[in-house]
Amino acid sequence: MSKAVRPVDDGIALLSVHDVCLAYEDDFIALYDQIREFGIDDFTVLVTPFHGMKLAKRIDRGMMFVEFLKSLGLELSLHGYYHQSKSGDMDEFRGLTTDRIRSRILSGFSLLQRTFGKKPLGFIPPSWSGPKKIADICTELGLRYCVLGNHIHNLRTSGSFTTTGSLISEGQGSLRVGDVMVEMEIGGPLQVALHPRDYRHEQPFEILTDLKDRLNYRFVSYADFIKSKM
C-alpha cells in the first residue's frame, strides 16, 4: 500500500462541526439551519457520544435528535468519547496509555454504531490532537480515515493528505485566523471547525463568507474528499 503524503487541493476547505451531542442539540439545529441558508450542503458532523461523562446526555438517550441527524444525509464521524482528558481539559487523549486510548475509541465507535445503525466513517480527536498510534487503532476498527493535526490519514491506502492550516472556533464564536491568513489569501487548503454555539455570533460566518465569495473556496466533508481521491 502507498504511504505517500500529498497536499489537499488548493481552494478546498474541509469543513466540520465539532462537539455534536445531546447537550448541544438545540444549538446544533440552529447552526445547521444557518449553514444551509449560507449555501453549504457538504460538511462533516462530528459526534461526541458521551460528552462530559453525563449519562443523561449520552447520545443514545436522545433518539429524536439521532433521527434528525440521520435525516440530514451528512457524514457522521466520531469525535472522541468524553471530550475530556483526565485533568478535565479538552485534549482527551493526553497522558493516556495505548490501552486506554483504544478503549475510549472503541467505546465511542460501538456506541455510535449501535445508536445510528452504521459505522462512523472517520475519527477526529478533540482539537485534532492525539498520538500517532490513534491511526493504527482506527485502522483496526475499519474506519475510512482519521485526522491528526494537519494530516488526514486515508486508512484504506495508508497514504495521507495535508492541509496548510486550520481555523477553529473553540465554541466561543470566533474563528482563530492568526498564522493562516496568508494561506487563506493564496488559496491554501484548510481545515475549518465550527461548534454548535457559533450560530450566536457573526464572526465565524463573516470568515466563511470571505472564504466562499471572495477567495472562491469550496467546502467539502472529510469523507467526500477522501472518496474523491480513491
C-alpha positions as a LaTeX table, in Angstrom:
\begin{tabular}{lrrr}
\hline
Residue & $x$ (\AA) & $y$ (\AA) & $z$ (\AA) \\
\hline
Met1 & 0.00 & 0.00 & 0.00 \\
Ser2 & 1.15 & 3.53 & $-0.80$ \\
Lys3 & 2.27 & 5.70 & 2.08 \\
Ala4 & 2.60 & 8.86 & 0.01 \\
Val5 & 1.87 & 12.24 & 1.59 \\
Arg6 & 0.08 & 14.65 & $-0.71$ \\
Pro7 & $-1.38$ & 18.11 & $-0.17$ \\
Val8 & $-5.10$ & 18.65 & $-0.19$ \\
Asp9 & $-6.06$ & 20.56 & $-3.34$ \\
Asp10 & $-5.81$ & 24.35 & $-3.24$ \\
Gly11 & $-9.12$ & 26.10 & $-2.72$ \\
Ile12 & $-10.53$ & 23.28 & $-0.57$ \\
Ala13 & $-11.81$ & 23.89 & 2.96 \\
Leu14 & $-12.55$ & 20.69 & 4.87 \\
Leu15 & $-15.49$ & 21.82 & 6.99 \\
Ser16 & $-16.71$ & 20.12 & 10.16 \\
Val17 & $-18.93$ & 20.85 & 13.13 \\
His18 & $-17.33$ & 19.60 & 16.35 \\
Asp19 & $-18.91$ & 18.55 & 19.67 \\
Val20 & $-22.25$ & 17.48 & 18.22 \\
Cys21 & $-24.00$ & 15.88 & 21.18 \\
Leu22 & $-27.27$ & 15.78 & 23.06 \\
Ala23 & $-26.13$ & 18.59 & 25.38 \\
Tyr24 & $-25.98$ & 20.96 & 22.38 \\
Glu25 & $-28.99$ & 19.62 & 20.49 \\
Asp26 & $-30.83$ & 22.93 & 20.04 \\
Asp27 & $-27.61$ & 24.80 & 19.30 \\
Phe28 & $-26.63$ & 22.36 & 16.57 \\
Ile29 & $-30.04$ & 22.54 & 14.91 \\
Ala30 & $-29.82$ & 26.34 & 14.83 \\
Leu31 & $-26.27$ & 26.21 & 13.45 \\
Tyr32 & $-27.26$ & 23.64 & 10.82 \\
Asp33 & $-30.06$ & 25.92 & 9.59 \\
Gln34 & $-27.59$ & 28.80 & 9.32 \\
Ile35 & $-25.05$ & 26.73 & 7.41 \\
Arg36 & $-27.69$ & 25.59 & 4.91 \\
Glu37 & $-29.00$ & 29.13 & 4.48 \\
Phe38 & $-25.41$ & 30.13 & 3.79 \\
Gly39 & $-25.41$ & 27.73 & 0.83 \\
Ile40 & $-23.17$ & 24.96 & 2.20 \\
Asp41 & $-24.55$ & 21.45 & 1.88 \\
Asp42 & $-21.47$ & 19.27 & 2.43 \\
Phe43 & $-19.70$ & 19.10 & 5.77 \\
Thr44 & $-18.76$ & 16.58 & 8.45 \\
Val45 & $-20.85$ & 16.17 & 11.61 \\
Leu46 & $-18.50$ & 15.14 & 14.43 \\
Val47 & $-20.43$ & 13.37 & 17.18 \\
Thr48 & $-19.11$ & 13.13 & 20.74 \\
Pro49 & $-21.22$ & 10.26 & 22.10 \\
Phe50 & $-20.71$ & 10.68 & 25.87 \\
His51 & $-19.85$ & 14.37 & 26.15 \\
Gly52 & $-18.72$ & 15.39 & 29.61 \\
Met53 & $-19.43$ & 11.91 & 31.01 \\
Lys54 & $-23.06$ & 12.90 & 31.67 \\
Leu55 & $-25.22$ & 9.79 & 31.39 \\
Ala56 & $-28.42$ & 11.76 & 30.80 \\
Lys57 & $-26.78$ & 13.41 & 27.78 \\
Arg58 & $-25.31$ & 10.27 & 26.21 \\
Ile59 & $-26.20$ & 10.24 & 22.53 \\
Asp60 & $-28.43$ & 7.15 & 22.75 \\
Arg61 & $-30.64$ & 8.95 & 25.31 \\
Gly62 & $-31.93$ & 11.32 & 22.63 \\
Met63 & $-33.35$ & 9.26 & 19.78 \\
Met64 & $-35.32$ & 12.18 & 18.31 \\
Phe65 & $-32.03$ & 14.04 & 17.89 \\
Val66 & $-30.42$ & 10.89 & 16.47 \\
Glu67 & $-33.20$ & 10.56 & 13.90 \\
Phe68 & $-32.75$ & 14.22 & 12.99 \\
Leu69 & $-29.02$ & 13.72 & 12.45 \\
Lys70 & $-29.66$ & 10.62 & 10.33 \\
Ser71 & $-32.16$ & 12.54 & 8.19 \\
Leu72 & $-29.60$ & 15.16 & 7.15 \\
Gly73 & $-27.70$ & 12.89 & 4.78 \\
Leu74 & $-24.39$ & 14.27 & 6.04 \\
Glu75 & $-21.23$ & 12.43 & 7.02 \\
Leu76 & $-21.37$ & 11.31 & 10.67 \\
Ser77 & $-17.99$ & 10.64 & 12.25 \\
Leu78 & $-16.60$ & 10.09 & 15.73 \\
His79 & $-15.14$ & 12.95 & 17.79 \\
Gly80 & $-13.62$ & 11.48 & 20.94 \\
Tyr81 & $-15.71$ & 9.75 & 23.59 \\
Tyr82 & $-15.98$ & 12.09 & 26.60 \\
His83 & $-14.12$ & 15.04 & 25.00 \\
Gln84 & $-12.22$ & 15.48 & 28.27 \\
Ser85 & $-8.81$ & 14.38 & 29.50 \\
Lys86 & $-8.04$ & 13.06 & 32.97 \\
Ser87 & $-7.31$ & 16.62 & 34.08 \\
Gly88 & $-10.55$ & 17.97 & 32.62 \\
Asp89 & $-9.13$ & 19.83 & 29.63 \\
Met90 & $-10.26$ & 19.26 & 26.04 \\
Asp91 & $-7.23$ & 17.25 & 24.87 \\
Glu92 & $-8.96$ & 13.96 & 25.68 \\
Phe93 & $-6.13$ & 11.56 & 24.90 \\
Arg94 & $-3.27$ & 13.38 & 26.57 \\
Gly95 & $-1.39$ & 11.18 & 29.03 \\
Leu96 & $-3.41$ & 8.03 & 28.33 \\
Thr97 & $-1.86$ & 4.63 & 27.73 \\
Thr98 & $-2.41$ & 2.92 & 24.39 \\
Asp99 & $-4.89$ & 0.53 & 26.02 \\
Arg100 & $-6.92$ & 3.41 & 27.47 \\
Ile101 & $-6.92$ & 5.24 & 24.14 \\
Arg102 & $-8.08$ & 2.09 & 22.36 \\
Ser103 & $-10.78$ & 1.52 & 24.98 \\
Arg104 & $-12.20$ & 5.03 & 24.62 \\
Ile105 & $-12.19$ & 4.99 & 20.83 \\
Leu106 & $-13.77$ & 1.53 & 20.76 \\
Ser107 & $-16.43$ & 2.60 & 23.27 \\
Gly108 & $-17.32$ & 5.64 & 21.19 \\
Phe109 & $-17.25$ & 3.65 & 17.95 \\
Ser110 & $-19.53$ & 0.95 & 19.40 \\
Leu111 & $-21.98$ & 3.46 & 20.85 \\
Leu112 & $-22.31$ & 5.32 & 17.56 \\
Gln113 & $-22.65$ & 2.12 & 15.55 \\
Arg114 & $-25.36$ & 0.83 & 17.88 \\
Thr115 & $-27.21$ & 4.15 & 18.02 \\
Phe116 & $-27.09$ & 5.10 & 14.33 \\
Gly117 & $-27.19$ & 1.59 & 12.91 \\
Lys118 & $-23.97$ & 2.00 & 10.94 \\
Lys119 & $-20.27$ & 2.61 & 11.48 \\
Pro120 & $-18.94$ & 6.15 & 11.73 \\
Leu121 & $-16.84$ & 6.90 & 8.66 \\
Gly122 & $-13.89$ & 8.54 & 10.36 \\
Phe123 & $-12.35$ & 9.71 & 13.60 \\
Ile124 & $-11.17$ & 13.19 & 14.56 \\
Pro125 & $-9.95$ & 13.68 & 18.14 \\
Pro126 & $-10.80$ & 16.88 & 20.01 \\
Ser127 & $-8.66$ & 19.77 & 18.72 \\
Trp128 & $-7.29$ & 17.36 & 16.06 \\
Ser129 & $-4.82$ & 16.33 & 18.78 \\
Gly130 & $-3.57$ & 12.87 & 19.74 \\
Pro131 & $-0.69$ & 10.39 & 19.45 \\
Lys132 & 0.13 & 8.76 & 16.11 \\
Lys133 & $-1.00$ & 5.36 & 17.45 \\
Ile134 & $-4.59$ & 6.57 & 17.01 \\
Ala135 & $-4.27$ & 5.94 & 13.26 \\
Asp136 & $-3.44$ & 2.27 & 13.89 \\
Ile137 & $-6.39$ & 1.88 & 16.26 \\
Cys138 & $-8.76$ & 3.43 & 13.72 \\
Thr139 & $-7.40$ & 1.11 & 11.02 \\
Glu140 & $-8.17$ & $-1.89$ & 13.25 \\
Leu141 & $-11.78$ & $-0.69$ & 13.56 \\
Gly142 & $-12.19$ & $-0.40$ & 9.80 \\
Leu143 & $-12.63$ & 3.37 & 9.72 \\
Arg144 & $-12.07$ & 5.15 & 6.43 \\
Tyr145 & $-9.87$ & 7.97 & 7.77 \\
Cys146 & $-8.58$ & 9.76 & 10.85 \\
Val147 & $-7.19$ & 13.25 & 11.31 \\
Leu148 & $-4.22$ & 14.22 & 13.46 \\
Gly149 & $-3.15$ & 17.84 & 13.26 \\
Asn150 & $-2.88$ & 18.87 & 9.62 \\
His151 & $-2.66$ & 15.26 & 8.41 \\
Ile152 & $-5.71$ & 13.45 & 7.04 \\
His153 & $-4.84$ & 9.74 & 7.05 \\
Asn154 & $-6.53$ & 7.62 & 4.38 \\
Leu155 & $-6.73$ & 4.32 & 6.25 \\
Arg156 & $-7.66$ & 2.37 & 3.12 \\
Thr157 & $-4.36$ & 3.15 & 1.40 \\
Ser158 & $-2.04$ & 4.11 & 4.29 \\
Gly159 & $-1.40$ & 7.40 & 2.48 \\
Ser160 & $-2.20$ & 10.83 & 3.86 \\
Phe161 & $-3.13$ & 14.34 & 2.80 \\
Thr162 & $-2.02$ & 17.57 & 4.41 \\
Thr163 & $-3.57$ & 20.99 & 4.85 \\
Thr164 & $-1.63$ & 24.21 & 5.33 \\
Gly165 & $-3.59$ & 25.47 & 8.31 \\
Ser166 & $-6.68$ & 25.27 & 10.49 \\
Leu167 & $-9.44$ & 27.63 & 11.51 \\
Ile168 & $-11.18$ & 26.56 & 14.71 \\
Ser169 & $-13.77$ & 28.42 & 16.74 \\
Glu170 & $-13.42$ & 26.51 & 20.03 \\
Gly171 & $-17.10$ & 27.23 & 20.64 \\
Gln172 & $-16.53$ & 30.85 & 21.62 \\
Gly173 & $-17.92$ & 32.47 & 18.50 \\
Ser174 & $-14.61$ & 33.49 & 16.94 \\
Leu175 & $-12.62$ & 31.61 & 14.33 \\
Arg176 & $-8.89$ & 31.94 & 15.05 \\
Val177 & $-7.28$ & 33.24 & 11.86 \\
Gly178 & $-3.77$ & 34.10 & 13.06 \\
Asp179 & $-0.99$ & 32.43 & 11.09 \\
Val180 & $-3.26$ & 31.06 & 8.34 \\
Met181 & $-4.20$ & 34.49 & 6.96 \\
Val182 & $-1.52$ & 34.31 & 4.26 \\
Glu183 & $-2.57$ & 30.77 & 3.30 \\
Met184 & $-6.17$ & 31.91 & 3.01 \\
Glu185 & $-5.21$ & 34.71 & 0.65 \\
Ile186 & $-3.35$ & 32.36 & $-1.70$ \\
Gly187 & $-5.99$ & 29.64 & $-1.56$ \\
Gly188 & $-4.06$ & 27.10 & 0.50 \\
Pro189 & $-6.04$ & 24.05 & 1.69 \\
Leu190 & $-7.62$ & 24.48 & 5.11 \\
Gln191 & $-9.48$ & 22.68 & 7.84 \\
Val192 & $-12.36$ & 24.71 & 9.28 \\
Ala193 & $-14.06$ & 23.72 & 12.54 \\
Leu194 & $-17.29$ & 25.21 & 13.83 \\
His195 & $-19.01$ & 24.45 & 17.14 \\
Pro196 & $-22.76$ & 24.31 & 17.83 \\
Arg197 & $-22.99$ & 27.64 & 19.65 \\
Asp198 & $-21.33$ & 29.56 & 16.81 \\
Tyr199 & $-24.76$ & 30.37 & 15.39 \\
Arg200 & $-24.98$ & 33.09 & 18.06 \\
His201 & $-22.06$ & 35.05 & 16.63 \\
Glu202 & $-21.36$ & 36.89 & 13.38 \\
Gln203 & $-17.58$ & 36.49 & 13.06 \\
Pro204 & $-17.46$ & 32.81 & 12.01 \\
Phe205 & $-19.89$ & 33.46 & 9.17 \\
Glu206 & $-18.04$ & 36.59 & 8.13 \\
Ile207 & $-14.93$ & 34.42 & 7.70 \\
Leu208 & $-16.91$ & 31.75 & 5.82 \\
Thr209 & $-18.36$ & 34.43 & 3.55 \\
Asp210 & $-14.87$ & 35.71 & 2.77 \\
Leu211 & $-13.62$ & 32.21 & 2.02 \\
Lys212 & $-16.59$ & 31.37 & $-0.18$ \\
Asp213 & $-17.35$ & 34.59 & $-2.04$ \\
Arg214 & $-14.06$ & 36.47 & $-2.28$ \\
Leu215 & $-11.48$ & 33.67 & $-2.15$ \\
Asn216 & $-13.58$ & 31.04 & $-4.00$ \\
Tyr217 & $-13.06$ & 28.21 & $-1.53$ \\
Arg218 & $-15.15$ & 25.07 & $-1.87$ \\
Phe219 & $-16.41$ & 23.46 & 1.36 \\
Val220 & $-16.20$ & 19.67 & 1.48 \\
Ser221 & $-16.67$ & 16.96 & 4.11 \\
Tyr222 & $-13.69$ & 14.80 & 5.01 \\
Ala223 & $-15.33$ & 11.61 & 3.74 \\
Asp224 & $-16.26$ & 13.11 & 0.38 \\
Phe225 & $-12.75$ & 14.47 & $-0.08$ \\
Ile226 & $-11.25$ & 11.04 & 0.68 \\
Lys227 & $-13.76$ & 9.38 & $-1.65$ \\
Ser228 & $-12.81$ & 11.75 & $-4.47$ \\
Lys229 & $-9.20$ & 10.56 & $-4.20$ \\
Met230 & $-9.89$ & 6.82 & $-4.28$ \\
\hline
\end{tabular}
